[in-house]
Amino acid sequence: MGFDGSGQRGSCWQAITSFAAKTGCSANMLNDCGRKAEADSGERADIPNDMAGRMKAPERGIRELRRAARPFERPP
């Protein structure tokens, strides 16, 4: 990732803000993308994007089933 030059600037956050200023994106967005990339590659102890998507799929299905069942509920 682009965090290799952090030793020259003093901290990772300073490197991120410097790069964000040069590219025109927000430092927070760049930091989030970096964390996701580290999690996906296994460098960071976090849930990778593909696993997070698989965990959310059943929740989405349950939500859709509940929404579909609303017309069949009894009115109060």
Beta strands, then each sheet from edge to edge (+ up, - down):
end
